Amino acid sequence: MEEPHALKTNNGSLTEQVLCDDPLFREDAFSRSDESDDSIFYTTDRFVQHLDSLALATVEKLIGDLVIEENPVILDLMASWDSHIPSSLRPERVVGLGLNRNELSKNPVLTEWCLHDLNKNPILPFSDSTFDVVLNVVSVDYMTKPFDVFREVSRILTPGGLFLVIFSSRMFEQKAVKIWRQSSEEERVLLVEEFFKRAKSFTRPQLFASTGKPRPKDDKYAHLGIPSDPIYAVYAEKKGGKRQERPRHTSAVSHEYPLDPEELRRRKAAVKHTLRCPHCELTLRKWEVPQNPFTQWDVDFMYVCFNDECPYLVQGWEVMKQQGNSGISYRFTYNSYRDRCLSVPVPNLHALKEGIID
Ligand SMILES: C[S@@+](CC[C@H](N)C(=O)[O-])C[C@H]1O[C@@H](n2cnc3c(N)ncnc32)[C@H](O)[C@@H]1O
């Protein structure tokens, strides 16, 4: 194995140097509330999925779409028992690096695996230009020396090789670094882009986001009425290689509204006759307007779209989040007294349903 040299700085690790030199990062940015040895926390086997089934399918599809190499050599960095690699990829080798022996040994796609603590030693135990693809799924939030790790990934990738970092909003809080815990989802995207940029050897990072989709009905958190786990991917290639272009599969944000504005206007004008939601065309439900000292409604009932998969509601989570109101969406509502289309905010999918009177 060639001597890894990418990490030598005058000031210890690259991450330490960034923390010293850059006011963007506070000194304790990569500290955790549980600073005990990671191998202790990860000794416990966790044969669980960290995402709901729709989010997992999104991850698998994204990997399948972006990995265009034939029979690629893949590293699953911070791997467990499932690498989310679709069988259609037919990899030549898949190496898993993580901390739990039982999980890694039961991962069916791994051809090899190793136990290695990245936070103790960010130098990856592989030669230069070994891998066509490095995956890191729902784990970047646990890296305490991310700048070093990203630079190392560029060393072990072949020129033109892909580093695909996928993350969501769930985490083991005690092991996630402070800057991650304290950031919004949008800030986390910027943070991961920063890790790529400072490694200096990647092309401009691309973003994929899939948010605001309805949560699968059989999911264990479905009763909370929250959307499916968001999926963000930030990815880039190691500079210096020329490959076939990867598909620009960069956004599945569900607020990309598919309906022609003229058609929407026509449907809204027809609501008084159809009593159908102009966004999903399902029948509106008669809804008793709650009368309490805090509401100002001068009508007894309105008509509301209670379709949990209506694109208007589904996109609303993302639209509200972008306006700084995470955790809120809205349902299409029709005031038949005034012949007005409006929207009523909802904090989850259950809200307002107790007022349905038809
Ligand atoms: C939330 S799990 C995600 C596992 C897998 N990538 C997936 O998609 O299901 C986090 C993983 O990161 C690994 N990990 C956590 N800290 C690590 C460290 N310091 N060094 C190497 N791996 C680590 C753990 O072994 C664990 O499997």
The ligand as an SDF file (V2000), in Angstrom:
LIG
                    3D

 27 29  0  0  0  0  0  0  0  0999 V2000
  -26.7140    5.0820   11.2150 C   0  0  0  0  0  0  0  0  0  0  0  0
  -25.6130    3.7720   10.8750 S   0  0  0  0  0  0  0  0  0  0  0  0
  -25.7330    3.6870    9.1110 C   0  0  0  0  0  0  0  0  0  0  0  0
  -25.2930    2.3740    8.5640 C   0  0  0  0  0  0  0  0  0  0  0  0
  -25.4360    2.1980    7.0690 C   0  0  0  0  0  0  0  0  0  0  0  0
  -24.5560    3.1030    6.3430 N   0  0  0  0  0  0  0  0  0  0  0  0
  -26.8770    2.3150    6.6200 C   0  0  0  0  0  0  0  0  0  0  0  0
  -27.1260    3.0270    5.6490 O   0  0  0  0  0  0  0  0  0  0  0  0
  -27.7420    1.6740    7.1990 O   0  0  0  0  0  0  0  0  0  0  0  0
  -24.0540    4.4930   11.1970 C   0  0  0  0  0  0  0  0  0  0  0  0
  -22.9060    3.5600   10.8760 C   0  0  0  0  0  0  0  0  0  0  0  0
  -21.6970    4.2950   10.9670 O   0  0  0  0  0  0  0  0  0  0  0  0
  -20.6960    3.4720   11.5010 C   0  0  0  0  0  0  0  0  0  0  0  0
  -19.8100    4.3240   12.2890 N   0  0  0  0  0  0  0  0  0  0  0  0
  -20.1700    5.1640   13.2890 C   0  0  0  0  0  0  0  0  0  0  0  0
  -19.0880    5.7810   13.8020 N   0  0  0  0  0  0  0  0  0  0  0  0
  -18.0340    5.3210   13.1060 C   0  0  0  0  0  0  0  0  0  0  0  0
  -16.6430    5.5630   13.1820 C   0  0  0  0  0  0  0  0  0  0  0  0
  -16.1380    6.3890   14.1030 N   0  0  0  0  0  0  0  0  0  0  0  0
  -15.8380    4.9130   12.3170 N   0  0  0  0  0  0  0  0  0  0  0  0
  -16.3400    4.0720   11.4000 C   0  0  0  0  0  0  0  0  0  0  0  0
  -17.6460    3.7900   11.2860 N   0  0  0  0  0  0  0  0  0  0  0  0
  -18.4910    4.4040   12.1380 C   0  0  0  0  0  0  0  0  0  0  0  0
  -21.4270    2.4830   12.4230 C   0  0  0  0  0  0  0  0  0  0  0  0
  -20.7630    1.2300   12.4340 O   0  0  0  0  0  0  0  0  0  0  0  0
  -22.8100    2.3760   11.8020 C   0  0  0  0  0  0  0  0  0  0  0  0
  -22.9310    1.2240   11.0480 O   0  0  0  0  0  0  0  0  0  0  0  0
  1  2  1  0
  2  3  1  0
  2 10  1  0
  3  4  1  0
  4  5  1  0
  5  6  1  0
  5  7  1  0
  7  8  2  0
  7  9  1  0
 10 11  1  0
 11 12  1  0
 11 26  1  0
 12 13  1  0
 13 14  1  0
 13 24  1  0
 14 15  1  0
 14 23  1  0
 15 16  2  0
 16 17  1  0
 17 18  1  0
 17 23  2  0
 18 19  1  0
 18 20  2  0
 20 21  1  0
 21 22  2  0
 22 23  1  0
 24 25  1  0
 24 26  1  0
 26 27  1  0
M  CHG  2   2   1   9  -1
M  END
$$$$
